[in-house]
Amino acid sequence: MERLPGFRDFYPEPVPSRDAGWSFDARQFIFGKWREAARRYGFREYDGPPLEPLELFTTKSGAEIVGQLYNFVDKGERAVALRPEMTPTLARMVAAHERAYKKPIKWFALPQLFRYERQQKGRLREHFQFNADILGENDVAADAELIALLIDTLRSFGLTAEDFVIRLSSRNAWQEFYERGVRNAECGAEGAYQFYQIIDKLERTPPEESQKKLAALGFSLEDVNGFIASGTPTAELASIIANLAARGLGDFVKVDYHVIRGLAYYTGPVFEAFDRKGEFRAIAGGGRYDNLVKLISGGKVNLSALGFGMGDVVLLELLSARGLLPQFDATVDVFVLIEDEAVRPQSLKLIQDLRATGHVVDYPLTPAKPDKQFKRAQELKAGFTARVEGAATVKIRNLKTREEVVMAAADAPGHIAR
């Protein structure tokens, strides 16, 4: 029986196949870096249920999102969906208890997300994502702080300014451009949404097709390209860039109005992280979404917010391509040899004592020939072997130096630790 399309098996360590990168070791390596970076910036970890009311996502993104979801009616006759993103859950949670938390709120999560959509490079039907958000702060200093976290997270994997860049844009700048140029009074909100969708796909759409769509809204591709080429930062973007430059992170950021973030709820600065060689999809993306908490709470709570998401699929592909994944080896500290079954009880006591002091220990569960046991110790890349010699003595061998010592069993944990 095979797994479902677009989903992954995470074996304990990489296996020699086309799915070699999807190992639990690699996943934990990435999670560890994500958590370490977030905590250095003072973010607290949260989580929410993987199954939410369908309305939570349609309220944010409209009814059209249903086609991208794993959704169904549960046994309680409730319309529900597996979460395709984490931000609506965050908005719901914060709206319910925002008075209990001092502002700004700085939270992060590592959810598994699900979308029923066509598989392609860098995009599956499930993935894990690093979400980091700041709520309750209007100043663009929060935007700079969040982008700095994104940069430092990628740097923690060994990536440099030669590997990636944060392309910074502004929905406010685009809104001003749209309002200045719109000549079709009937465009309204739907026209603005269509405009943003066109701009978001500009780099992936043939120019003649973009020109035709823009013309229908009263714009020309030439004017749009001119605005993008100018790259003139707004006051808010200039402030963010100055903040990052003061940290020594200026080389990681550039203004690029190609970035628009197609999601309709973004309200201010937006950004995406890309590899400089252009070999992969966006590594991460985010921005300011000041209206979402108010929308989710039905107008009861109005709290500014901003955040980003970084998926594990593209990140792992990038790290693999750059040779930045460590060697994942299953290793043990000590392999206890039991060559004489008469000393198995004493050997089990030694094993328990070693484990109690924090050592990783393995041993033969059933009787086995000495050479087979030693081979297993080598397969596990054990640092030491230990063998009970008598009632209270143990012979310990350092497999790297080949040094052997005999000592009291009670002294074995300390010797190995040293």
C-alpha positions as CSV (number, residue, x, y, z in Angstrom):
1,M,0.0,0.0,0.0
2,E,1.4,3.4,-1.0
3,R,1.1,6.7,0.8
4,L,-1.3,9.4,-0.5
5,P,0.0,11.7,-3.3
6,G,1.6,14.9,-2.1
7,F,2.4,13.5,1.4
8,R,5.7,12.3,2.8
9,D,7.1,9.5,4.9
10,F,9.7,10.6,7.4
11,Y,12.1,7.7,8.0
12,P,14.5,8.1,11.0
13,E,17.4,8.7,8.6
14,P,17.8,9.4,4.9
15,V,17.3,6.4,2.7
16,P,18.8,5.8,-0.8
17,S,15.8,6.9,-2.9
18,R,14.3,10.0,-4.6
19,D,12.8,10.9,-1.2
20,A,16.2,10.7,0.6
21,G,15.8,14.3,1.8
22,W,12.6,13.6,3.7
23,S,14.0,12.2,6.8
24,F,13.0,12.7,10.4
25,D,16.6,13.7,11.2
26,A,16.5,16.5,8.6
27,R,13.1,17.6,9.9
28,Q,14.3,17.8,13.5
29,F,17.4,19.7,12.3
30,I,15.3,22.3,10.7
31,F,12.8,22.5,13.6
32,G,15.7,23.0,16.0
33,K,17.1,25.9,14.0
34,W,13.7,27.5,13.7
35,R,13.0,27.3,17.4
36,E,16.5,28.5,18.4
37,A,16.2,31.6,16.2
38,A,12.7,32.5,17.4
39,R,13.6,32.2,21.0
40,R,16.7,34.4,20.6
41,Y,14.3,37.1,19.4
42,G,12.0,36.6,22.4
43,F,9.2,34.8,20.6
44,R,7.1,32.3,22.5
45,E,5.8,29.0,20.9
46,Y,2.1,28.3,20.5
47,D,0.0,25.8,18.6
48,G,-3.6,25.2,17.7
49,P,-5.8,22.4,16.4
50,P,-5.1,21.0,13.0
51,L,-8.9,20.8,12.4
52,E,-10.8,24.1,12.4
53,P,-14.3,25.3,11.4
54,L,-14.4,25.8,7.6
55,E,-15.8,29.3,8.2
56,L,-12.5,30.4,9.8
57,F,-10.8,30.1,6.4
58,T,-13.6,31.3,4.2
59,T,-13.9,34.4,6.4
60,K,-10.3,35.3,5.7
61,S,-9.9,34.2,2.1
62,G,-13.4,33.9,0.6
63,A,-15.4,30.9,-0.6
64,E,-12.9,30.2,-3.4
65,I,-10.4,28.8,-1.0
66,V,-12.6,25.7,-0.4
67,G,-11.4,24.2,-3.6
68,Q,-7.9,24.1,-2.1
69,L,-8.8,22.5,1.2
70,Y,-9.2,19.1,2.8
71,N,-12.7,19.8,4.1
72,F,-15.7,17.7,5.1
73,V,-18.8,17.6,7.3
74,D,-18.0,15.9,10.6
75,K,-20.2,13.6,12.7
76,G,-21.6,16.6,14.5
77,E,-22.8,18.1,11.2
78,R,-20.1,20.8,11.4
79,A,-18.3,22.0,8.3
80,V,-14.6,21.6,9.1
81,A,-11.2,21.7,7.3
82,L,-7.6,20.7,7.9
83,R,-5.7,24.0,8.4
84,P,-4.1,25.2,5.2
85,E,-2.4,28.0,7.0
86,M,-1.8,29.1,10.6
87,T,-2.6,32.8,10.7
88,P,-6.4,32.5,10.9
89,T,-6.0,30.2,14.0
90,L,-3.6,32.7,15.5
91,A,-6.1,35.5,14.9
92,R,-8.9,33.5,16.5
93,M,-6.7,32.6,19.5
94,V,-5.5,36.2,20.1
95,A,-8.9,37.7,19.6
96,A,-10.3,35.3,22.3
97,H,-7.8,36.3,25.0
98,E,-5.9,39.4,23.9
99,R,-6.5,41.2,27.2
100,A,-4.5,38.5,29.0
101,Y,-1.3,39.3,27.1
102,K,0.9,42.4,27.2
103,K,1.6,44.0,23.9
104,P,3.4,43.5,21.6
105,I,2.6,39.8,21.4
106,K,5.5,37.8,19.8
107,W,4.6,34.3,19.1
108,F,5.8,31.5,16.8
109,A,4.5,28.1,15.7
110,L,5.7,25.1,13.7
111,P,2.4,23.7,12.3
112,Q,1.8,21.0,9.7
113,L,-0.4,22.5,7.0
114,F,-2.6,20.8,4.4
115,R,-3.7,22.0,0.9
116,Y,-5.4,20.0,-1.8
117,E,-3.7,21.3,-4.9
118,R,-1.6,20.3,-7.8
119,Q,1.9,19.0,-6.7
120,Q,4.9,20.8,-8.2
121,K,8.5,21.5,-7.4
122,G,8.7,23.0,-3.9
123,R,4.9,22.5,-3.2
124,L,3.3,19.4,-1.8
125,R,-0.1,18.7,-0.3
126,E,1.3,18.9,3.2
127,H,4.2,20.7,4.7
128,F,5.6,22.1,8.0
129,Q,6.0,25.8,8.3
130,F,7.8,28.2,10.6
131,N,5.3,31.0,11.4
132,A,6.4,34.1,13.4
133,D,4.0,36.9,14.2
134,I,4.0,40.2,16.1
135,L,0.6,41.6,17.2
136,G,-0.2,44.9,18.8
137,E,2.5,47.1,17.4
138,N,1.9,49.7,14.7
139,D,5.4,51.0,14.3
140,V,7.5,49.7,11.3
141,A,10.2,48.8,13.9
142,A,8.2,45.6,14.3
143,D,8.4,45.0,10.6
144,A,12.2,45.4,10.7
145,E,12.4,43.1,13.7
146,L,10.4,40.4,11.9
147,I,12.6,40.6,8.8
148,A,15.7,40.5,10.9
149,L,14.4,37.3,12.5
150,L,13.8,35.9,9.0
151,I,17.3,36.8,7.9
152,D,19.0,35.4,11.0
153,T,17.0,32.2,10.7
154,L,18.3,31.6,7.2
155,R,21.8,32.5,8.3
156,S,21.6,29.9,11.1
157,F,21.6,27.2,8.4
158,G,24.8,28.6,6.9
159,L,23.2,30.6,4.1
160,T,24.7,34.0,3.3
161,A,23.9,37.2,1.5
162,E,25.2,35.5,-1.6
163,D,22.6,32.8,-1.2
164,F,19.4,34.7,-0.6
165,V,17.8,38.1,-0.6
166,I,14.7,39.6,1.0
167,R,12.6,41.4,-1.6
168,L,10.8,44.2,0.2
169,S,7.6,45.9,-1.1
170,S,4.6,47.8,0.1
171,R,0.9,47.3,-0.4
172,N,0.4,51.0,0.5
173,A,2.7,52.0,-2.4
174,W,0.8,49.8,-4.8
175,Q,-2.5,51.1,-3.5
176,E,-1.4,54.7,-4.2
177,F,-0.3,53.7,-7.7
178,Y,-3.6,51.9,-8.3
179,E,-5.7,54.8,-7.1
180,R,-3.7,57.3,-9.2
181,G,-4.0,55.2,-12.4
182,V,-7.4,53.7,-12.2
183,R,-9.6,55.1,-14.9
184,N,-12.5,52.6,-14.8
185,A,-14.9,53.8,-12.1
186,E,-16.6,50.4,-12.1
187,C,-13.5,48.6,-11.0
188,G,-14.2,48.9,-7.3
189,A,-12.8,46.4,-4.7
190,E,-13.0,43.5,-7.2
191,G,-10.9,45.5,-9.7
192,A,-8.2,46.2,-7.1
193,Y,-8.1,42.5,-6.2
194,Q,-7.7,41.6,-9.9
195,F,-5.0,44.2,-10.3
196,Y,-3.0,42.8,-7.4
197,Q,-3.4,39.3,-8.8
198,I,-2.0,40.4,-12.1
199,I,1.0,42.1,-10.5
200,D,1.7,39.1,-8.2
201,K,2.0,36.9,-11.3
202,L,3.8,39.4,-13.5
203,E,7.1,37.6,-13.6
204,R,5.4,34.3,-14.4
205,T,3.0,35.5,-17.1
206,P,3.8,36.4,-20.8
207,P,3.9,40.2,-21.2
208,E,1.2,40.3,-23.8
209,E,-1.2,38.4,-21.5
210,S,-0.4,40.8,-18.6
211,Q,-0.9,43.8,-20.9
212,K,-4.3,42.6,-22.0
213,K,-5.5,42.1,-18.4
214,L,-4.1,45.4,-17.2
215,A,-5.7,47.2,-20.1
216,A,-9.1,45.9,-19.1
217,L,-8.6,47.7,-15.8
218,G,-7.4,50.9,-17.4
219,F,-3.6,50.4,-16.9
220,S,-0.6,49.9,-19.2
221,L,2.1,47.4,-18.7
222,E,4.6,50.1,-19.5
223,D,3.5,52.3,-16.5
224,V,3.5,49.3,-14.2
225,N,7.0,48.3,-15.3
226,G,8.2,51.9,-14.9
227,F,6.9,52.0,-11.3
228,I,8.6,48.7,-10.5
229,A,11.9,49.8,-12.1
230,S,12.0,53.0,-10.1
231,G,12.3,51.0,-6.9
232,T,11.8,54.2,-4.9
233,P,11.3,53.2,-1.3
234,T,8.3,54.7,0.6
235,A,9.0,56.4,4.0
236,E,8.0,53.1,5.7
237,L,10.3,51.0,3.6
238,A,13.2,53.5,4.0
239,S,12.7,53.2,7.8
240,I,12.8,49.4,7.7
241,I,15.9,49.4,5.5
242,A,17.7,51.9,7.8
243,N,16.8,49.7,10.8
244,L,18.2,46.6,9.2
245,A,21.3,48.4,8.0
246,A,22.0,49.5,11.5
247,R,22.1,45.8,12.5
248,G,24.6,45.1,9.7
249,L,21.9,43.3,7.7
250,G,21.5,45.8,4.8
251,D,23.1,43.4,2.2
252,F,20.2,41.0,2.7
253,V,17.4,43.4,1.6
254,K,16.4,45.2,-1.5
255,V,13.2,47.1,-2.6
256,D,11.4,45.2,-5.3
257,Y,7.9,46.2,-6.2
258,H,7.4,42.9,-8.1
259,V,6.5,41.5,-4.7
260,I,2.8,42.2,-4.1
261,R,1.6,39.2,-2.0
262,G,-1.6,38.1,-3.7
263,L,-3.5,37.5,-0.4
264,A,-6.0,40.3,-0.1
265,Y,-5.6,40.9,3.6
266,Y,-2.0,42.4,3.5
267,T,-2.2,46.1,4.4
268,G,1.4,47.5,4.5
269,P,5.0,46.4,4.0
270,V,5.3,42.9,2.4
271,F,8.3,40.8,1.7
272,E,9.5,37.5,0.2
273,A,12.8,35.6,0.6
274,F,14.3,34.2,-2.6
275,D,17.5,32.3,-3.4
276,R,19.7,34.6,-5.5
277,K,20.2,32.0,-8.3
278,G,16.5,31.8,-8.9
279,E,16.4,28.0,-8.8
280,F,13.6,27.7,-6.3
281,R,10.2,29.1,-5.3
282,A,10.0,31.7,-2.6
283,I,11.7,30.5,0.6
284,A,9.5,32.6,2.8
285,G,7.0,35.4,2.6
286,G,4.9,37.7,4.8
287,G,4.0,41.2,5.7
288,R,1.6,43.4,7.7
289,Y,-2.1,42.4,8.0
290,D,-3.7,44.9,10.3
291,N,-7.3,44.0,9.6
292,L,-7.3,40.2,10.1
293,V,-7.9,40.0,13.9
294,K,-10.8,42.5,13.5
295,L,-12.2,40.4,10.6
296,I,-12.0,37.1,12.5
297,S,-13.4,38.6,15.7
298,G,-16.4,40.1,13.9
299,G,-15.2,43.6,14.8
300,K,-14.9,43.0,18.5
301,V,-11.0,43.1,18.6
302,N,-8.9,45.5,16.5
303,L,-5.2,44.6,16.8
304,S,-2.5,45.3,14.3
305,A,-0.4,42.3,13.2
306,L,2.4,41.2,10.9
307,G,4.1,37.9,10.3
308,F,5.8,35.5,7.9
309,G,5.8,31.8,7.0
310,M,8.7,29.7,5.9
311,G,7.9,26.2,4.6
312,D,10.2,23.2,5.1
313,V,9.9,21.9,1.5
314,V,11.7,24.7,-0.4
315,L,14.1,25.2,2.5
316,L,15.2,21.6,2.5
317,E,15.6,21.6,-1.3
318,L,17.8,24.8,-1.0
319,L,19.9,23.4,1.8
320,S,20.4,20.2,-0.1
321,A,21.5,22.0,-3.2
322,R,24.0,24.1,-1.3
323,G,25.4,21.2,0.6
324,L,24.4,22.6,4.0
325,L,22.6,19.6,5.5
326,P,24.7,17.8,8.1
327,Q,25.5,14.1,8.0
328,F,22.7,12.4,9.9
329,D,24.1,9.3,11.6
330,A,22.4,7.0,14.1
331,T,25.0,6.8,16.9
332,V,25.1,5.5,20.4
333,D,27.5,6.3,23.2
334,V,27.9,2.7,24.5
335,F,27.1,-0.7,23.2
336,V,27.0,-3.3,26.0
337,L,28.3,-6.7,24.9
338,I,26.7,-9.7,26.5
339,E,28.9,-12.6,25.5
340,D,28.0,-14.7,28.5
341,E,24.3,-15.0,29.2
342,A,25.1,-15.7,32.9
343,V,25.9,-12.0,33.3
344,R,22.9,-10.6,31.5
345,P,21.2,-9.5,34.8
346,Q,24.4,-7.5,35.8
347,S,24.6,-6.2,32.2
348,L,21.0,-4.9,32.4
349,K,21.8,-3.1,35.6
350,L,24.9,-1.5,33.9
351,I,22.7,-0.5,30.9
352,Q,20.1,1.1,33.2
353,D,22.8,3.0,35.2
354,L,24.4,4.3,32.0
355,R,21.0,5.4,30.6
356,A,20.1,7.1,33.9
357,T,23.1,9.3,33.6
358,G,22.2,10.4,30.1
359,H,24.1,8.1,27.9
360,V,22.7,6.6,24.7
361,V,23.0,2.8,25.1
362,D,22.2,-0.2,23.1
363,Y,22.7,-4.0,23.5
364,P,21.7,-7.4,22.1
365,L,18.2,-8.1,23.1
366,T,18.7,-11.9,22.6
367,P,21.7,-14.2,22.7
368,A,24.1,-13.5,19.8
369,K,27.6,-14.5,18.7
370,P,30.4,-12.1,19.9
371,D,31.4,-11.1,16.4
372,K,27.8,-10.3,15.5
373,Q,27.5,-8.1,18.6
374,F,30.7,-6.2,17.8
375,K,29.6,-5.7,14.2
376,R,26.3,-4.2,15.5
377,A,28.3,-1.8,17.7
378,Q,30.2,-0.7,14.6
379,E,27.1,-0.2,12.6
380,L,25.7,2.0,15.3
381,K,28.9,4.0,15.4
382,A,29.2,3.4,19.1
383,G,31.9,5.4,20.9
384,F,32.5,2.6,23.5
385,T,31.8,-1.0,24.1
386,A,31.3,-2.3,27.7
387,R,31.3,-5.8,28.9
388,V,30.6,-7.1,32.4
389,E,33.7,-9.0,33.5
390,G,32.7,-10.2,37.0
391,A,30.3,-9.6,39.8
392,A,31.1,-5.8,39.9
393,T,33.7,-5.0,37.2
394,V,33.4,-3.8,33.7
395,K,35.8,-3.7,30.7
396,I,35.3,-0.6,28.6
397,R,36.9,-0.2,25.2
398,N,37.2,3.1,23.4
399,L,36.4,2.2,19.7
400,K,38.3,5.2,18.4
401,T,41.5,4.9,20.3
402,R,41.3,1.1,21.0
403,E,42.2,1.8,24.6
404,E,40.7,-0.7,27.1
405,V,40.3,-0.3,30.9
406,V,38.8,-2.4,33.6
407,M,37.0,-0.7,36.5
408,A,34.2,-1.1,39.0
409,A,30.8,-1.1,37.4
410,A,29.8,1.9,39.5
411,D,32.5,4.0,38.0
412,A,31.6,3.2,34.3
413,P,29.2,6.1,33.7
414,G,31.6,8.7,35.0
415,H,34.5,7.3,33.0
416,I,32.5,7.4,29.7
417,A,31.3,10.9,30.4
418,R,34.9,12.1,30.9
